[in-house]
Amino acid sequence: MSWIILCNIYHAPTIIKNFLAKVVNLNANNFEKTFWNYYLELERQYLEIELIIPFDEINYSTFSYKYRDLLWTICSEIDVLFREYMKIEGFTPDLDDEGNPIYNINQYNKFVNSKIQNFKTQEITCYNPKFNKKKIHPYKNWENEPPKWWQIYNKIKHNPEKIKYGKKAYKCANQICTLNALGGLFQLNLYIYKKLKENCDDEMKVPIFESNLFKLENWGNDYDHIINGRDASKAVDDLLDKLIKKVSEQY
């Protein structure tokens, strides 16, 4: 398959990406090209809205069609990524009456509970100066019900006029709801990336092109500076030094 397609895949609709993920042997390199680049584009769109609606507690409940559309796209991507994560971890979902695998939020919850430690308690810091180091926990309290932002997405998808949390569902697609969903996508990306790197004995746990908004707390590796906003060239130098040291030890 052409690498040109993979490099530009974040421009494609999610349904096309989902198809390509089935025919491409997913590893850390094409994961970055296929999924991480797309995440960065969605993050850019959120930060673009922030230029118009500044991030502030007074604006948390501010809704717009831009937030609604972005929330829809983010959650659709989370749906795709959870399916990929289940495949990577070798998790078999339940089957429906016709013997087809079931992929839904309840299956994802079952998968996380059985395979991924500390996923639901993971803390994320909004280290971008405009966000005042706000802490979020996108998957906190995900037990009997999905996260609040997922419930809002589901209502918007099926019945946007239905009352949810005291207002029409589409009005719940606001600044803080979309931020939590985006944080959930960020977290899911990094967990999968880390797993793919572990599969090839690579210690690097974050993509070299970092988020401009989030970092995972207690990620615990030598490359935290990448997501803490330090210059990426320094990260490359550190990585090269480490590789040279490994080679010299072998010879």
SELO-92811 format. One record per residue (C-alpha): x, y, z; residue in three letters. Coordinates in Angstrom, 1 decimal. Layout:
N
ROLO      X      Y      Z code
ROLO      X      Y      Z  ALA
...
END
This chain:
251
ROLO      X      Y      Z code
ROLO    0.0    0.0    0.0  MET
ROLO    1.3    3.4   -0.9  SER
ROLO    2.9    5.4    2.0  TRP
ROLO    1.5    8.5    0.4  ILE
ROLO   -2.0    7.2    1.3  ILE
ROLO   -0.9    6.4    4.8  LEU
ROLO    0.7    9.9    5.3  CYS
ROLO   -2.5   11.6    4.3  ASN
ROLO   -5.0    9.3    5.8  ILE
ROLO   -6.1   11.7    8.5  TYR
ROLO   -7.9   13.6    5.8  HIS
ROLO  -10.1   10.5    5.0  ALA
ROLO  -13.5    9.7    6.5  PRO
ROLO  -13.3    7.4    9.5  THR
ROLO  -15.0    4.6    7.6  ILE
ROLO  -12.1    4.5    5.1  ILE
ROLO   -9.6    4.5    7.9  LYS
ROLO  -11.4    1.7    9.6  ASN
ROLO  -11.2   -0.4    6.4  PHE
ROLO   -7.5    0.4    5.9  LEU
ROLO   -6.7   -0.6    9.4  ALA
ROLO   -7.9   -4.1    8.6  LYS
ROLO   -5.6   -4.5    5.6  VAL
ROLO   -2.5   -2.8    7.0  VAL
ROLO   -0.3   -4.5    9.6  ASN
ROLO   -0.6   -1.9   12.4  LEU
ROLO    2.7   -0.9   13.9  ASN
ROLO    3.9    2.2   15.7  ALA
ROLO    5.1    3.9   12.4  ASN
ROLO    1.8    3.5   10.5  ASN
ROLO   -0.2    4.1   13.7  PHE
ROLO    1.4    7.6   13.8  GLU
ROLO    0.6    8.2   10.2  LYS
ROLO   -2.9    6.8   10.3  THR
ROLO   -4.2    7.7   13.8  PHE
ROLO   -1.9   10.1   15.6  TRP
ROLO   -1.8   12.7   12.8  ASN
ROLO   -5.5   12.6   12.7  TYR
ROLO   -5.7   13.2   16.4  TYR
ROLO   -3.4   16.2   16.0  LEU
ROLO   -5.7   17.6   13.4  GLU
ROLO   -8.7   17.3   15.7  LEU
ROLO   -6.8   18.9   18.5  GLU
ROLO   -5.9   21.8   16.2  ARG
ROLO   -9.6   22.3   15.4  GLN
ROLO  -10.4   22.4   19.1  TYR
ROLO   -7.7   25.0   19.8  LEU
ROLO   -9.0   27.0   16.8  GLU
ROLO  -12.4   27.2   18.4  ILE
ROLO  -10.7   28.4   21.6  GLU
ROLO   -9.5   31.5   19.8  LEU
ROLO  -13.2   32.5   19.5  ILE
ROLO  -14.5   31.0   22.7  ILE
ROLO  -11.7   31.4   25.3  PRO
ROLO  -11.2   28.5   27.7  PHE
ROLO  -12.7   29.6   30.9  ASP
ROLO  -15.0   28.2   33.5  GLU
ROLO  -17.6   30.7   32.5  ILE
ROLO  -17.6   29.3   29.0  ASN
ROLO  -17.7   25.6   30.0  TYR
ROLO  -21.4   25.3   29.1  SER
ROLO  -21.0   27.3   25.9  THR
ROLO  -22.2   25.1   23.0  PHE
ROLO  -21.9   25.5   19.3  SER
ROLO  -22.3   23.4   16.1  TYR
ROLO  -18.5   23.4   15.8  LYS
ROLO  -18.3   21.6   19.2  TYR
ROLO  -21.1   19.3   18.2  ARG
ROLO  -19.4   18.3   14.9  ASP
ROLO  -16.1   17.9   16.6  LEU
ROLO  -17.5   15.8   19.4  LEU
ROLO  -19.1   13.5   16.9  TRP
ROLO  -15.8   13.1   15.0  THR
ROLO  -13.8   12.5   18.2  ILE
ROLO  -16.1    9.8   19.5  CYS
ROLO  -16.3    8.1   16.1  SER
ROLO  -12.5    7.9   16.2  GLU
ROLO  -12.5    6.5   19.7  ILE
ROLO  -14.9    3.8   18.5  ASP
ROLO  -12.4    2.9   15.8  VAL
ROLO   -9.4    3.0   18.1  LEU
ROLO  -11.0    0.8   20.8  PHE
ROLO  -11.5   -1.9   18.1  ARG
ROLO   -7.9   -1.7   17.1  GLU
ROLO   -6.8   -1.8   20.7  TYR
ROLO   -8.8   -5.0   21.3  MET
ROLO   -7.1   -6.6   18.3  LYS
ROLO   -3.7   -5.6   19.5  ILE
ROLO   -4.3   -7.0   22.9  GLU
ROLO   -5.9  -10.2   21.5  GLY
ROLO   -9.2   -9.5   23.2  PHE
ROLO  -12.2  -11.4   21.8  THR
ROLO  -15.5   -9.5   22.1  PRO
ROLO  -18.9  -11.1   22.7  ASP
ROLO  -20.8  -12.4   19.7  LEU
ROLO  -24.4  -11.5   18.6  ASP
ROLO  -27.0  -14.1   17.8  ASP
ROLO  -25.6  -14.4   14.3  GLU
ROLO  -22.1  -15.0   15.5  GLY
ROLO  -20.7  -11.6   14.6  ASN
ROLO  -18.4   -9.7   17.0  PRO
ROLO  -20.1   -7.0   19.1  ILE
ROLO  -18.3   -3.6   19.1  TYR
ROLO  -19.9   -1.1   21.4  ASN
ROLO  -19.1    1.0   24.5  ILE
ROLO  -20.1   -1.9   26.8  ASN
ROLO  -17.7   -4.2   25.1  GLN
ROLO  -15.0   -1.6   25.4  TYR
ROLO  -15.7   -1.3   29.1  ASN
ROLO  -15.3   -5.1   29.5  LYS
ROLO  -12.1   -4.9   27.5  PHE
ROLO  -10.6   -2.2   29.7  VAL
ROLO  -11.6   -3.9   32.9  ASN
ROLO   -9.9   -7.1   31.9  SER
ROLO   -6.8   -5.9   30.1  LYS
ROLO   -5.8   -2.3   30.9  ILE
ROLO   -4.7   -1.4   34.4  GLN
ROLO   -5.3    2.2   35.7  ASN
ROLO   -6.9    3.3   32.4  PHE
ROLO   -9.9    4.7   34.1  LYS
ROLO   -8.0    6.6   36.8  THR
ROLO   -5.5    8.1   34.4  GLN
ROLO   -5.1   11.8   34.9  GLU
ROLO   -4.4   14.2   32.1  ILE
ROLO   -3.0   17.7   32.5  THR
ROLO   -3.9   20.5   30.0  CYS
ROLO   -0.4   22.0   30.0  TYR
ROLO   -1.1   24.6   27.4  ASN
ROLO   -0.8   28.0   29.2  PRO
ROLO   -4.3   29.0   28.1  LYS
ROLO   -5.8   26.1   30.0  PHE
ROLO   -4.3   26.9   33.5  ASN
ROLO   -3.0   23.3   34.0  LYS
ROLO   -6.5   21.9   34.3  LYS
ROLO   -6.7   18.3   35.3  LYS
ROLO   -9.2   15.9   33.6  ILE
ROLO  -10.0   12.2   33.9  HIS
ROLO  -11.9   11.3   30.8  PRO
ROLO  -12.8    7.8   31.8  TYR
ROLO  -13.4    8.3   35.5  LYS
ROLO  -16.5    6.6   36.9  ASN
ROLO  -17.0    4.5   33.8  TRP
ROLO  -18.8    1.5   35.2  GLU
ROLO  -22.5    1.1   34.9  ASN
ROLO  -22.8    4.0   32.5  GLU
ROLO  -20.4    5.3   29.8  PRO
ROLO  -18.5    8.6   30.4  PRO
ROLO  -20.8   11.6   30.3  LYS
ROLO  -19.3   13.0   27.1  TRP
ROLO  -19.9    9.6   25.4  TRP
ROLO  -23.6    9.6   26.5  GLN
ROLO  -24.0   13.1   25.1  ILE
ROLO  -22.4   12.0   21.8  TYR
ROLO  -24.8    9.0   21.7  ASN
ROLO  -27.8   11.2   22.2  LYS
ROLO  -26.7   13.7   19.6  ILE
ROLO  -26.2   10.9   17.1  LYS
ROLO  -29.6    9.3   17.7  HIS
ROLO  -31.9   12.1   19.0  ASN
ROLO  -30.3   15.6   19.3  PRO
ROLO  -33.6   17.1   20.4  GLU
ROLO  -34.0   14.7   23.4  LYS
ROLO  -33.5   16.2   26.8  ILE
ROLO  -30.3   15.2   28.5  LYS
ROLO  -28.9   16.7   31.7  TYR
ROLO  -31.7   19.2   31.7  GLY
ROLO  -31.3   20.5   28.2  LYS
ROLO  -31.6   19.4   24.6  LYS
ROLO  -28.8   17.0   23.8  ALA
ROLO  -27.1   19.0   21.1  TYR
ROLO  -26.8   21.9   23.7  LYS
ROLO  -24.6   19.6   25.8  CYS
ROLO  -22.0   19.6   23.2  ALA
ROLO  -20.1   22.4   24.9  ASN
ROLO  -16.6   23.5   25.6  GLN
ROLO  -15.9   21.2   28.6  ILE
ROLO  -17.7   18.2   27.2  CYS
ROLO  -15.6   18.3   24.0  THR
ROLO  -12.4   18.9   25.9  LEU
ROLO  -13.0   15.7   28.0  ASN
ROLO  -13.8   13.7   24.8  ALA
ROLO  -10.6   15.0   23.1  LEU
ROLO   -8.6   14.1   26.2  GLY
ROLO  -10.1   10.6   26.0  GLY
ROLO   -9.0   10.3   22.4  LEU
ROLO   -5.5   11.6   23.4  PHE
ROLO   -5.2    9.0   26.2  GLN
ROLO   -6.4    6.1   24.0  LEU
ROLO   -3.8    7.1   21.3  ASN
ROLO   -0.9    7.1   23.7  LEU
ROLO   -1.9    3.8   25.4  TYR
ROLO   -2.0    2.1   22.0  ILE
ROLO    1.2    3.7   20.8  TYR
ROLO    3.0    2.6   24.0  LYS
ROLO    1.7   -1.0   23.5  LYS
ROLO    2.9   -1.0   19.9  LEU
ROLO    6.3    0.2   20.9  LYS
ROLO    6.6   -2.4   23.7  GLU
ROLO    5.8   -5.1   21.0  ASN
ROLO    9.0   -4.1   19.2  CYS
ROLO   11.1   -3.5   22.4  ASP
ROLO   11.2    0.2   21.9  ASP
ROLO   11.2    2.3   25.1  GLU
ROLO    9.7    5.5   23.5  MET
ROLO    6.2    5.9   24.7  LYS
ROLO    5.0    9.1   23.0  VAL
ROLO    5.1   10.2   19.3  PRO
ROLO    7.8   12.6   18.4  ILE
ROLO    5.2   15.2   17.2  PHE
ROLO    3.7   16.0   20.5  GLU
ROLO    0.3   17.3   21.6  SER
ROLO    0.0   21.0   22.0  ASN
ROLO   -2.6   20.6   24.7  LEU
ROLO   -2.3   17.5   26.9  PHE
ROLO    0.1   15.3   28.7  LYS
ROLO   -0.4   12.1   30.7  LEU
ROLO    0.5   12.3   34.3  GLU
ROLO    2.9    9.6   35.7  ASN
ROLO    3.6    8.2   32.2  TRP
ROLO    7.0    7.4   33.6  GLY
ROLO    9.6    7.4   30.8  ASN
ROLO   12.7    9.2   29.6  ASP
ROLO   10.8   11.1   27.0  TYR
ROLO    8.3   13.1   29.1  ASP
ROLO    9.9   16.2   27.9  HIS
ROLO    8.3   15.6   24.5  ILE
ROLO    4.8   16.1   25.9  ILE
ROLO    6.0   18.7   28.3  ASN
ROLO    6.7   21.1   25.5  GLY
ROLO   10.5   20.9   25.2  ARG
ROLO   12.1   21.1   21.8  ASP
ROLO   11.6   18.0   19.7  ALA
ROLO   15.2   18.2   18.4  SER
ROLO   16.5   17.6   21.9  LYS
ROLO   14.4   14.5   22.1  ALA
ROLO   15.9   13.2   18.9  VAL
ROLO   19.4   13.9   20.2  ASP
ROLO   18.7   12.0   23.4  ASP
ROLO   17.4    9.1   21.5  LEU
ROLO   20.4    9.0   19.2  LEU
ROLO   22.8    9.1   22.2  ASP
ROLO   20.9    6.2   23.7  LYS
ROLO   21.1    4.2   20.5  LEU
ROLO   24.8    4.9   20.0  ILE
ROLO   25.5    3.8   23.6  LYS
ROLO   23.6    0.5   23.0  LYS
ROLO   25.5   -0.2   19.8  VAL
ROLO   28.9    0.5   21.5  SER
ROLO   28.0   -1.8   24.3  GLU
ROLO   27.4   -4.6   21.8  GLN
ROLO   30.8   -4.2   20.0  TYR
END
